[in-house]
Amino acid sequence: MVVELVAAVLSVGAVYALAGMRVVQQFERGVVFRLGKLRSDVRGPGFTMIIPGVDRLRKVNLQIVTMPVPGQDGITRDNVTVKVDAVVYFKVINAADAVINVEDYRFAVSQMAQTSLRSIIGKSDLDDLLSNREKLNQGLELMIDSPAIGWGVQIDRVEIKDVSLPETMKRSMARQAEADRERRARVINADAELQASKKLAEAAGVMSEQPAALQLRLLQTVVAVAAEKNSTLVLPFPVELLRFLERAAPPPAAQPSAVQPSAATPSAAPPVTALPEPPEPPAVEREPERPELGE
């Protein structure tokens, strides 16, 4: 009877001990509540024991959490409607504060990130959102990290992931960029034309002083044309020969001027056709007067 009683007690003790065994992972910390009161000692990684029915162990993950922030619609300081989403990287540095001071530290960090992102959108210009993201990321990190310290959470990094613009704004920016590129291309082309004209003027001055340079340039042009198109036949013709032929050509004969008729020289007048005289109207015969009858 005694042996059975001892065996039963040992069995109950073994079950009780097994119920109090806990294993804490390397990336976790164990917060123990004894009868609802926080124990000062935070259990580290490894094997640990608690009193079943009296103690309650809550494990807290200390790994860095990657939390996406949903896209937030807002109006920038220069009155442009945008939609911005971000990513927050944070971790728990104090397991006890993360359990006691806030109900759900993940939800709290998410809501704080959304409100801070909206605030940053309203304080920034569109150009800052597109080109100066490092400064905005630092501002977001400070805004979220300030209240998160009391929750036992440390914000490691905040990154703005995407900035969505309206289609009308995208088209306007595309037209602006195209106009800017066209302006720069025209300026570069005009600068090139100016430099080329200066070089050509210098070359013309050199060739005017050295006529042989023009012939050398002509020969170089012939070589270049022959290298590109072998089927083309180029016959250089000196300009001096053309000028010589132009000077040697006789002047054109003067054309005889028309002789105008004078008063001494009778000119054959064209025959004048006599117009027929109009016919005379026929004579009207008058009736003889009748003698008046006497009374």
SERO-4910 file (N, C-alpha, C, O; in steps of 0.05 Angstrom, whole numbers):
BEGIN
 pado doro    nc1    nc2    nc3   cac1   cac2   cac3    cc1    cc2    cc3    oc1    oc2    oc3
  Met    A     17    -24      0      0      0      0     17     25      0     12     45    -14
  Val    A     38     24     16     57     47     18     71     51     -9     76     74    -18
  Val    A     78     28    -21     93     30    -47     75     43    -68     83     59    -84
  Glu    A     50     35    -67     31     46    -87     27     76    -82     25     91   -101
  Leu    A     26     84    -57     22    112    -51     46    128    -59     43    150    -70
  Val    A     70    118    -55     94    132    -63     95    134    -93    102    155   -104
  Ala    A     88    112   -106     88    113   -136     68    133   -146     73    147   -166
  Ala    A     45    136   -134     25    155   -142     35    184   -138     32    201   -155
  Val    A     48    188   -115     59    215   -109     81    222   -129     82    244   -139
  Leu    A     98    202   -135    119    207   -155    107    213   -183    117    229   -198
  Ser    A     86    199   -189     74    203   -215     61    231   -217     64    245   -237
  Val    A     48    239   -195     36    266   -195     58    287   -196     56    307   -210
  Gly    A     80    282   -181    102    301   -182    115    303   -209    122    325   -218
  Ala    A    117    280   -223    129    280   -250    111    296   -270    120    311   -286
  Val    A     85    290   -268     66    305   -285     67    335   -279     66    351   -297
  Tyr    A     68    341   -253     69    369   -245     94    383   -256     94    406   -265
  Ala    A    117    368   -254    142    379   -264    142    382   -294    152    402   -305
  Leu    A    131    362   -307    129    364   -337    111    388   -345    117    401   -365
  Ala    A     91    393   -330     73    415   -336     87    442   -332     79    462   -345
  Gly    A    107    443   -315    121    468   -310    146    472   -327    159    493   -325
  Met    A    152    453   -344    176    456   -362    170    475   -386    149    472   -398
  Arg    A    188    493   -391    186    510   -414    213    513   -427    234    510   -415
  Val    A    212    517   -453    237    522   -469    234    548   -483    215    553   -498
  Val    A    253    566   -479    253    592   -491    274    592   -513    297    584   -509
  Gln    A    266    600   -537    285    600   -560    305    623   -557    302    641   -541
  Gln    A    326    620   -574    348    640   -572    339    668   -579    348    687   -567
  Phe    A    320    671   -597    310    697   -606    286    706   -589    273    726   -597
  Glu    A    280    693   -567    257    700   -550    266    707   -522    289    701   -514
  Arg    A    248    720   -508    251    725   -479    225    718   -466    203    722   -477
  Gly    A    226    707   -442    202    698   -427    195    717   -405    212    722   -387
  Val    A    171    727   -405    161    745   -384    142    728   -367    123    717   -377
  Val    A    148    727   -341    133    710   -323    115    727   -305    124    747   -294
  Phe    A     90    719   -304     70    731   -286     63    711   -265     53    689   -271
  Arg    A     67    718   -240     60    700   -218     36    712   -204     37    732   -191
  Leu    A     14    697   -207    -12    707   -196    -18    735   -206    -28    751   -191
  Gly    A    -12    739   -232    -18    765   -244      2    787   -240     -1    809   -251
  Lys    A     23    781   -224     43    802   -219     69    795   -234     77    772   -235
  Leu    A     80    815   -246    104    812   -262    128    804   -245    134    817   -225
  Arg    A    141    783   -253    166    776   -240    189    793   -252    189    798   -276
  Ser    A    207    801   -235    228    819   -244    248    805   -262    260    818   -280
  Asp    A    251    779   -259    270    765   -276    257    756   -302    237    742   -302
  Val    A    269    765   -324    260    758   -351    275    733   -359    300    733   -359
  Arg    A    261    712   -365    274    687   -372    289    689   -399    277    697   -419
  Gly    A    314    680   -398    330    680   -423    326    655   -439    309    638   -432
  Pro    A    341    652   -460    338    628   -477    347    603   -463    366    604   -446
  Gly    A    334    581   -469    341    555   -457    318    543   -442    295    550   -446
  Phe    A    325    524   -424    305    510   -408    299    526   -383    317    537   -370
  Thr    A    273    528   -376    265    542   -352    241    528   -340    227    512   -354
  Met    A    236    534   -315    214    521   -300    196    543   -289    205    563   -279
  Ile    A    170    537   -290    150    554   -277    133    536   -259    132    512   -261
  Ile    A    118    550   -242     99    535   -224     73    533   -239     59    553   -243
  Pro    A     65    509   -246     39    506   -260     16    516   -243     15    510   -219
  Gly    A     -2    530   -256    -26    540   -241    -20    566   -227    -39    580   -219
  Val    A      5    573   -223     11    598   -208     25    618   -227     18    641   -228
  Asp    A     44    607   -242     59    624   -261     47    622   -289     36    601   -297
  Arg    A     51    644   -304     43    644   -332     66    656   -347     74    679   -342
  Leu    A     76    642   -367     99    651   -382     90    661   -410     75    647   -424
  Arg    A     99    685   -417     92    696   -443    118    702   -457    136    716   -448
  Lys    A    121    690   -481    145    693   -497    142    717   -516    121    722   -528
  Val    A    164    732   -518    165    756   -535    188    752   -555    210    746   -547
  Asn    A    182    756   -580    201    754   -602    218    779   -604    207    801   -604
  Leu    A    245    775   -604    263    798   -606    274    802   -635    291    819   -639
  Gln    A    264    787   -654    274    790   -681    264    816   -694    244    827   -685
  Ile    A    278    825   -714    269    849   -729    244    842   -745    244    823   -760
  Val    A    223    858   -742    198    854   -755    196    873   -779    201    897   -777
  Thr    A    189    862   -802    184    877   -826    155    881   -830    140    863   -835
  Met    A    146    906   -827    117    912   -828    112    932   -851    121    954   -850
  Pro    A     96    923   -871     89    942   -892     67    961   -883     48    954   -869
  Val    A     70    986   -890     50   1007   -884     32   1010   -908     42   1015   -930
  Pro    A      6   1007   -905    -12   1009   -928    -10   1037   -941     -3   1057   -928
  Gly    A    -16   1038   -967    -15   1064   -981    -33   1084   -970    -57   1079   -965
  Gln    A    -23   1108   -965    -38   1130   -953    -42   1152   -974    -23   1162   -986
  Asp    A    -67   1160   -978    -74   1182   -996    -71   1208   -981    -80   1211   -958
  Gly    A    -58   1227   -994    -54   1253   -981    -49   1275  -1002    -46   1269  -1026
  Ile    A    -49   1299   -993    -44   1323  -1010    -18   1336  -1001    -16   1343   -977
  Thr    A      0   1339  -1019     26   1351  -1012     23   1381  -1007      2   1392  -1010
  Arg    A     45   1393   -999     45   1422   -993     40   1438  -1018     29   1461  -1016
  Asp    A     47   1428  -1042     42   1442  -1067     16   1432  -1081     14   1435  -1105
  Asn    A     -2   1421  -1065    -30   1414  -1074    -29   1393  -1096    -42   1397  -1117
  Val    A    -15   1372  -1092    -15   1349  -1111    -25   1324  -1095    -14   1318  -1074
  Thr    A    -44   1310  -1106    -55   1286  -1093    -37   1263  -1100    -32   1256  -1123
  Val    A    -27   1250  -1079     -9   1227  -1082    -18   1204  -1064    -33   1208  -1045
  Lys    A     -7   1180  -1070    -11   1157  -1053     16   1145  -1047     30   1137  -1065
  Val    A     23   1143  -1021     50   1135  -1013     47   1111   -994     31   1111   -976
  Asp    A     64   1091   -999     66   1069   -980     95   1066   -972    113   1075   -985
  Ala    A     99   1052   -949    125   1051   -937    129   1023   -923    110   1007   -922
  Val    A    153   1019   -912    160    995   -898    174   1003   -872    192   1020   -872
  Val    A    166    991   -850    178    997   -824    192    972   -813    181    950   -814
  Tyr    A    217    975   -804    233    954   -792    237    961   -763    248    982   -756
  Phe    A    228    944   -745    230    949   -716    235    923   -701    231    901   -712
  Lys    A    243    925   -676    247    902   -659    242    910   -630    242    933   -623
  Val    A    237    889   -614    232    893   -585    258    893   -570    274    874   -573
  Ile    A    263    913   -554    288    914   -538    282    910   -509    300    904   -493
  Asn    A    257    913   -501    250    908   -473    224    892   -473    202    902   -478
  Ala    A    227    866   -467    204    848   -468    182    855   -448    159    853   -454
  Ala    A    190    863   -424    170    870   -403    153    894   -411    129    893   -408
  Asp    A    166    915   -422    151    938   -430    133    932   -454    110    943   -455
  Ala    A    142    915   -472    126    908   -495    101    892   -487     81    893   -502
  Val    A    101    879   -464     78    863   -455     60    880   -437     36    877   -438
  Ile    A     72    897   -421     56    912   -400     46    939   -411     23    945   -406
  Asn    A     63    954   -424     56    982   -430     38    985   -454     25   1006   -457
  Val    A     35    965   -471     18    967   -494      4    940   -498     16    919   -493
  Glu    A    -21    941   -507    -36    917   -511    -25    900   -534    -21    876   -531
  Asp    A    -20    913   -557    -10    899   -580     10    918   -593      2    937   -607
  Tyr    A     35    913   -589     56    932   -599     57    932   -629     64    952   -641
  Arg    A     51    910   -642     52    910   -672     30    928   -683     35    943   -701
  Phe    A      6    926   -672    -16    943   -682    -10    972   -676    -16    990   -692
  Ala    A      2    977   -653      8   1005   -645     29   1017   -664     26   1040   -672
  Val    A     49   1002   -670     70   1012   -689     58   1016   -717     65   1036   -730
  Ser    A     40    999   -725     28   1002   -752     11   1027   -753     13   1042   -773
  Gln    A     -5   1033   -733    -22   1057   -733     -5   1082   -731    -10   1102   -744
  Met    A     16   1081   -715     34   1104   -713     48   1109   -739     52   1133   -747
  Ala    A     56   1089   -753     69   1092   -779     50   1104   -799     59   1121   -815
  Gln    A     25   1096   -799      6   1108   -819      1   1137   -813      1   1153   -832
  Thr    A     -3   1145   -788     -8   1173   -782     17   1190   -787     14   1213   -797
  Ser    A     40   1180   -782     65   1195   -787     69   1198   -817     78   1219   -826
  Leu    A     62   1177   -832     65   1180   -861     47   1201   -873     54   1216   -891
  Arg    A     22   1202   -863      4   1223   -872     14   1251   -865     12   1269   -881
  Ser    A     26   1253   -841     36   1279   -833     60   1287   -850     62   1311   -858
  Ile    A     77   1268   -857    100   1274   -874     91   1283   -902    103   1301   -914
  Ile    A     70   1270   -913     60   1277   -939     50   1306   -940     56   1321   -958
  Gly    A     35   1314   -919     25   1341   -918     46   1363   -914     42   1386   -922
  Lys    A     69   1356   -903     90   1375   -898    111   1377   -921    128   1394   -920
  Ser    A    109   1359   -941    130   1357   -961    119   1365   -988     95   1365   -993
  Asp    A    137   1373  -1006    131   1379  -1034    133   1353  -1050    145   1333  -1041
  Leu    A    122   1354  -1074    124   1331  -1092    152   1325  -1099    160   1301  -1101
  Asp    A    169   1345  -1104    197   1340  -1111    212   1326  -1089    229   1310  -1094
  Asp    A    205   1333  -1063    218   1320  -1041    210   1291  -1039    227   1274  -1033
  Leu    A    185   1285  -1045    176   1257  -1044    190   1240  -1065    194   1216  -1061
  Leu    A    196   1252  -1088    208   1237  -1110    238   1236  -1109    250   1216  -1117
  Ser    A    251   1257  -1099    280   1258  -1101    295   1259  -1074    318   1252  -1073
  Asn    A    281   1268  -1053    295   1272  -1027    283   1253  -1006    274   1262   -985
  Arg    A    284   1227  -1012    271   1208   -995    288   1202   -970    276   1194   -949
  Glu    A    314   1205   -971    330   1199   -947    322   1217   -924    319   1208   -901
  Lys    A    318   1243   -930    310   1261   -908    283   1254   -898    278   1256   -873
  Leu    A    264   1247   -915    237   1240   -906    238   1214   -890    223   1211   -871
  Asn    A    255   1195   -898    257   1170   -883    267   1175   -854    257   1163   -835
  Gln    A    286   1193   -852    296   1199   -825    275   1213   -809    272   1208   -785
  Gly    A    259   1231   -821    238   1244   -807    216   1224   -798    206   1226   -775
  Leu    A    209   1205   -815    190   1185   -807    201   1168   -784    186   1162   -765
  Glu    A    226   1161   -785    238   1144   -764    236   1158   -737    231   1146   -717
  Leu    A    242   1184   -737    241   1199   -712    213   1202   -701    208   1200   -677
  Met    A    194   1206   -719    166   1209   -710    154   1183   -699    138   1184   -680
  Ile    A    162   1160   -710    152   1135   -700    168   1125   -675    156   1113   -657
  Asp    A    194   1131   -675    210   1120   -653    205   1134   -626    209   1123   -605
  Ser    A    196   1160   -628    192   1175   -603    171   1162   -585    177   1158   -561
  Pro    A    147   1154   -594    129   1141   -575    135   1111   -572    127   1099   -552
  Ala    A    149   1099   -591    154   1070   -590    174   1063   -568    175   1040   -559
  Ile    A    190   1082   -559    209   1076   -538    195   1068   -512    204   1050   -498
  Gly    A    172   1080   -506    157   1073   -482    144   1046   -485    135   1035   -465
  Trp    A    142   1034   -508    130   1008   -512    151    986   -513    145    963   -518
  Gly    A    176    993   -507    198    974   -508    205    966   -537    217    944   -541
  Val    A    199    983   -556    204    977   -585    223    998   -595    221   1021   -589
  Gln    A    242    989   -612    261   1007   -624    257   1005   -655    257    984   -667
  Ile    A    253   1029   -667    250   1030   -696    278   1029   -709    295   1046   -704
  Asp    A    282   1009   -725    308   1005   -737    311   1021   -763    332   1033   -768
  Arg    A    290   1021   -779    292   1035   -805    264   1039   -816    246   1022   -812
  Val    A    260   1061   -831    235   1066   -845    242   1074   -874    259   1091   -878
  Glu    A    228   1062   -893    234   1067   -921    207   1073   -935    188   1057   -933
  Ile    A    207   1095   -950    184   1101   -968    187   1083   -993    207   1085  -1007
  Lys    A    168   1066   -998    171   1046  -1019    162   1056  -1046    176   1052  -1066
  Asp    A    139   1069  -1048    128   1077  -1074    111   1102  -1070     98   1106  -1050
  Val    A    112   1119  -1091     96   1144  -1092     80   1142  -1118     91   1143  -1140
  Ser    A     54   1140  -1115     36   1137  -1138     24   1165  -1144     14   1179  -1127
  Leu    A     26   1173  -1170     16   1199  -1179     -8   1195  -1197    -11   1174  -1209
  Pro    A    -25   1215  -1199    -48   1213  -1218    -37   1213  -1247    -15   1222  -1253
  Glu    A    -54   1202  -1265    -46   1200  -1293    -41   1227  -1306    -23   1230  -1322
  Thr    A    -58   1247  -1298    -54   1273  -1310    -27   1285  -1301    -14   1299  -1317
  Met    A    -20   1281  -1276      6   1291  -1267     29   1276  -1281     50   1289  -1287
  Lys    A     26   1250  -1286     47   1236  -1300     51   1247  -1328     73   1250  -1337
  Arg    A     29   1252  -1342     31   1263  -1369     43   1291  -1369     59   1297  -1386
  Ser    A     36   1307  -1349     48   1334  -1348     78   1333  -1342     93   1347  -1354
  Met    A     86   1315  -1325    114   1312  -1319    129   1301  -1343    152   1309  -1348
  Ala    A    117   1283  -1358    130   1272  -1382    133   1294  -1403    154   1296  -1416
  Arg    A    113   1311  -1407    116   1333  -1425    137   1353  -1416    152   1363  -1433
  Gln    A    138   1358  -1391    159   1376  -1380    187   1365  -1385    205   1380  -1393
  Ala    A    190   1340  -1379    217   1327  -1383    224   1327  -1413    247   1332  -1420
  Glu    A    205   1322  -1430    210   1322  -1459    218   1349  -1469    236   1352  -1485
  Ala    A    204   1370  -1459    211   1397  -1467    238   1405  -1457    253   1419  -1471
  Asp    A    245   1397  -1433    272   1403  -1422    294   1389  -1438    314   1401  -1444
  Arg    A    289   1364  -1446    309   1350  -1462    312   1363  -1490    334   1365  -1500
  Glu    A    289   1371  -1502    291   1385  -1528    305   1411  -1526    320   1418  -1544
  Arg    A    300   1426  -1504    314   1451  -1500    345   1447  -1498    360   1461  -1511
  Arg    A    353   1427  -1483    381   1422  -1480    394   1413  -1507    416   1419  -1513
  Ala    A    378   1397  -1522    388   1388  -1548    392   1412  -1567    412   1413  -1582
  Arg    A    373   1430  -1567    376   1454  -1584    400   1471  -1575    414   1482  -1592
  Val    A    404   1474  -1550    426   1490  -1540    453   1477  -1548    471   1491  -1557
  Ile    A    454   1451  -1545    479   1437  -1553    484   1439  -1583    506   1443  -1591
  Asn    A    462   1437  -1598    465   1439  -1627    474   1467  -1636    491   1470  -1653
  Ala    A    462   1487  -1623    470   1514  -1630    499   1520  -1622    514   1533  -1636
  Asp    A    508   1509  -1599    535   1512  -1590    554   1499  -1610    576   1509  -1616
  Ala    A    546   1475  -1619    563   1461  -1638    565   1476  -1665    587   1477  -1677
  Glu    A    543   1488  -1674    543   1504  -1698    561   1528  -1695    576   1535  -1714
  Leu    A    561   1541  -1672    578   1564  -1667    607   1556  -1668    623   1570  -1680
  Gln    A    614   1535  -1654    642   1526  -1654    651   1517  -1682    673   1523  -1691
  Ala    A    633   1504  -1697    640   1496  -1724    644   1520  -1742    662   1520  -1759
  Ser    A    627   1540  -1739    630   1564  -1756    657   1578  -1750    670   1588  -1768
  Lys    A    664   1579  -1724    690   1591  -1718    713   1576  -1730    732   1587  -1741
  Lys    A    712   1549  -1728    733   1533  -1740    734   1536  -1770    756   1537  -1782
  Leu    A    710   1537  -1783    710   1540  -1812    721   1568  -1820    734   1570  -1841
  Ala    A    715   1588  -1804    726   1615  -1810    757   1614  -1808    770   1626  -1825
  Glu    A    767   1601  -1788    796   1598  -1785    808   1583  -1809    829   1590  -1820
  Ala    A    794   1561  -1817    804   1545  -1839    803   1561  -1865    822   1559  -1882
  Ala    A    782   1577  -1869    781   1594  -1893    803   1615  -1894    815   1620  -1915
  Gly    A    810   1626  -1870    833   1645  -1869    859   1632  -1877    875   1643  -1891
  Val    A    863   1607  -1867    888   1593  -1873    889   1586  -1903    910   1589  -1916
  Met    A    866   1577  -1914    866   1570  -1943    869   1594  -1961    881   1592  -1983
  Ser    A    859   1617  -1952    863   1641  -1968    892   1650  -1969    901   1660  -1989
  Glu    A    907   1645  -1948    935   1651  -1947    952   1630  -1962    972   1637  -1975
  Gln    A    943   1605  -1961    957   1583  -1975    938   1570  -1994    923   1552  -1986
  Pro    A    939   1578  -2020    921   1565  -2039    925   1535  -2043    906   1521  -2050
  Ala    A    949   1526  -2038    954   1497  -2040    938   1481  -2020    933   1457  -2025
  Ala    A    930   1493  -1998    915   1479  -1978    888   1471  -1988    877   1450  -1981
  Leu    A    876   1488  -2006    850   1481  -2018    853   1457  -2036    834   1440  -2036
  Gln    A    875   1454  -2050    878   1431  -2067    882   1406  -2051    872   1385  -2058
  Leu    A    897   1408  -2029    900   1385  -2011    874   1376  -1999    868   1353  -1996
  Arg    A    858   1396  -1992    831   1390  -1981    814   1376  -2002    799   1358  -1995
  Leu    A    817   1385  -2027    801   1373  -2048    810   1344  -2052    793   1326  -2056
  Leu    A    836   1339  -2051    845   1311  -2054    836   1294  -2031    829   1270  -2035
  Gln    A    836   1304  -2006    825   1289  -1984    796   1282  -1987    787   1260  -1980
  Thr    A    781   1301  -1998    752   1296  -2002    748   1274  -2023    731   1257  -2020
  Val    A    765   1274  -2044    764   1253  -2064    770   1226  -2053    757   1206  -2059
  Val    A    790   1225  -2035    797   1200  -2022    774   1190  -2005    768   1166  -2005
  Ala    A    761   1208  -1990    739   1200  -1973    715   1190  -1989    703   1170  -1981
  Val    A    709   1203  -2011    687   1194  -2028    693   1167  -2040    676   1150  -2042
  Ala    A    718   1164  -2049    725   1138  -2062    725   1115  -2042    719   1093  -2049
  Ala    A    730   1121  -2016    730   1100  -1996    702   1092  -1989    697   1068  -1983
  Glu    A    683   1110  -1989    655   1104  -1981    640   1091  -2004    626   1071  -2000
  Lys    A    642   1103  -2028    627   1093  -2051    647   1089  -2074    654   1108  -2088
  Asn    A    654   1064  -2078    675   1059  -2099    664   1062  -2127    679   1066  -2145
  Ser    A    638   1060  -2131    626   1063  -2157    624   1092  -2166    616   1097  -2189
  Thr    A    630   1111  -2149    628   1139  -2156    654   1148  -2169    676   1143  -2159
  Leu    A    652   1162  -2191    675   1172  -2206    676   1202  -2202    657   1217  -2208
  Val    A    698   1212  -2191    701   1240  -2184    723   1251  -2202    746   1241  -2202
  Leu    A    718   1272  -2217    737   1285  -2234    741   1314  -2223    724   1331  -2228
  Pro    A    763   1318  -2210    768   1346  -2200    773   1365  -2223    788   1359  -2241
  Phe    A    760   1387  -2222    762   1407  -2243    771   1433  -2230    756   1444  -2213
  Pro    A    794   1444  -2237    804   1468  -2223    786   1492  -2229    777   1496  -2252
  Val    A    782   1508  -2209    766   1532  -2212    780   1553  -2229    767   1568  -2243
  Glu    A    807   1554  -2228    822   1573  -2244    818   1570  -2273    817   1589  -2288
  Leu    A    814   1544  -2283    809   1539  -2311    782   1551  -2319    780   1563  -2341
  Leu    A    763   1548  -2302    737   1560  -2308    739   1591  -2310    727   1603  -2328
  Arg    A    754   1602  -2292    757   1632  -2293    772   1640  -2319    766   1660  -2331
  Phe    A    793   1624  -2327    808   1631  -2351    789   1629  -2376    790   1646  -2393
  Leu    A    773   1608  -2377    755   1605  -2399    734   1627  -2400    726   1636  -2421
  Glu    A    727   1636  -2376    707   1658  -2375    719   1684  -2386    705   1699  -2399
  Arg    A    745   1689  -2379    758   1713  -2389    764   1711  -2419    762   1732  -2433
  Ala    A    770   1687  -2429    777   1684  -2457    753   1684  -2476    756   1688  -2500
  Ala    A    730   1679  -2466    706   1678  -2482    699   1705  -2494    701   1725  -2479
  Pro    A    692   1708  -2521    686   1734  -2533    660   1744  -2521    642   1729  -2513
  Pro    A    658   1771  -2520    633   1782  -2510    610   1777  -2529    615   1775  -2553
  Pro    A    587   1774  -2521    564   1769  -2539    559   1792  -2557    560   1815  -2548
  Ala    A    552   1787  -2583    546   1808  -2603    521   1823  -2595    502   1812  -2584
  Ala    A    522   1850  -2601    499   1867  -2593    477   1862  -2613    482   1861  -2637
  Gln    A    455   1860  -2605    431   1856  -2623    424   1882  -2636    423   1902  -2622
  Pro    A    417   1882  -2664    409   1907  -2677    383   1918  -2666    364   1904  -2660
  Ser    A    384   1944  -2662    361   1957  -2650    340   1963  -2671    348   1967  -2694
  Ala    A    316   1964  -2665    294   1969  -2684    295   1997  -2694    298   2016  -2678
  Val    A    293   2002  -2722    294   2029  -2734    266   2041  -2733    247   2030  -2744
  Gln    A    265   2063  -2719    238   2075  -2717    233   2093  -2742    252   2107  -2750
  Pro    A    210   2093  -2754    205   2110  -2778    205   2139  -2771    195   2148  -2750
  Ser    A    216   2155  -2789    218   2184  -2786    199   2198  -2805    186   2185  -2821
  Ala    A    199   2225  -2804    182   2240  -2822    192   2240  -2850    176   2241  -2869
  Ala    A    219   2238  -2855    230   2239  -2882    227   2213  -2896    225   2212  -2920
  Thr    A    226   2192  -2881    224   2166  -2893    195   2157  -2894    183   2152  -2873
  Pro    A    184   2157  -2918    155   2149  -2918    152   2120  -2913    168   2103  -2922
  Ser    A    133   2115  -2899    128   2087  -2892    103   2078  -2906     84   2093  -2910
  Ala    A    104   2054  -2914     81   2043  -2928     57   2042  -2909     57   2026  -2891
  Ala    A     38   2059  -2916     14   2059  -2898     -4   2036  -2907     -7   2031  -2931
  Pro    A    -16   2024  -2889    -34   2003  -2897    -58   2014  -2912    -67   2036  -2906
  Pro    A    -68   1999  -2932    -91   2009  -2947   -115   2013  -2930   -122   1998  -2912
  Val    A   -128   2036  -2937   -152   2043  -2922   -176   2035  -2938   -179   2043  -2961
  Thr    A   -193   2021  -2927   -217   2011  -2940   -239   2032  -2935   -246   2038  -2912
  Ala    A   -250   2042  -2958   -271   2063  -2956   -296   2050  -2946   -306   2030  -2957
  Leu    A   -307   2062  -2926   -332   2052  -2916   -355   2059  -2934   -355   2082  -2944
  Pro    A   -374   2043  -2940   -396   2050  -2958   -414   2072  -2945   -419   2071  -2921
  Glu    A   -422   2091  -2963   -439   2112  -2952   -467   2101  -2946   -477   2083  -2960
  Pro    A   -479   2111  -2926   -505   2101  -2919   -526   2109  -2940   -524   2131  -2950
  Pro    A   -545   2092  -2947   -564   2099  -2968   -583   2122  -2959   -589   2124  -2935
  Glu    A   -591   2139  -2979   -608   2162  -2973   -637   2152  -2968   -645   2132  -2980
  Pro    A   -650   2164  -2951   -678   2155  -2946   -695   2161  -2970   -691   2181  -2983
  Pro    A   -714   2145  -2977   -731   2149  -3000   -748   2174  -2997   -758   2180  -2976
  Ala    A   -752   2188  -3020   -768   2213  -3020   -797   2207  -3017   -808   2188  -3029
  Val    A   -809   2223  -3001   -837   2219  -2996   -853   2237  -3015   -849   2261  -3014
  Glu    A   -870   2227  -3031   -886   2243  -3050   -909   2256  -3035   -924   2243  -3020
  Arg    A   -912   2282  -3040   -933   2297  -3027   -958   2297  -3045   -955   2299  -3070
  Glu    A   -981   2295  -3034  -1005   2296  -3050  -1012   2324  -3059  -1006   2343  -3044
  Pro    A  -1023   2328  -3084  -1030   2355  -3093  -1053   2366  -3077  -1071   2352  -3068
  Glu    A  -1051   2392  -3073  -1071   2405  -3057  -1097   2407  -3073  -1096   2413  -3097
  Arg    A  -1118   2401  -3061  -1144   2402  -3074  -1156   2430  -3072  -1153   2443  -3052
  Pro    A  -1169   2439  -3094  -1181   2467  -3093  -1205   2467  -3075  -1221   2448  -3074
  Glu    A  -1206   2489  -3060  -1228   2491  -3041  -1253   2498  -3057  -1252   2513  -3077
  Leu    A  -1275   2487  -3050  -1301   2491  -3063  -1312   2518  -3054  -1312   2525  -3030
  Gly    A  -1321   2534  -3075  -1333   2560  -3068  -1361   2557  -3058  -1374   2537  -3061
  Glu    A  -1370   2578  -3045  -1396   2579  -3034  -1416   2583  -3056  -1440   2583  -3050
***
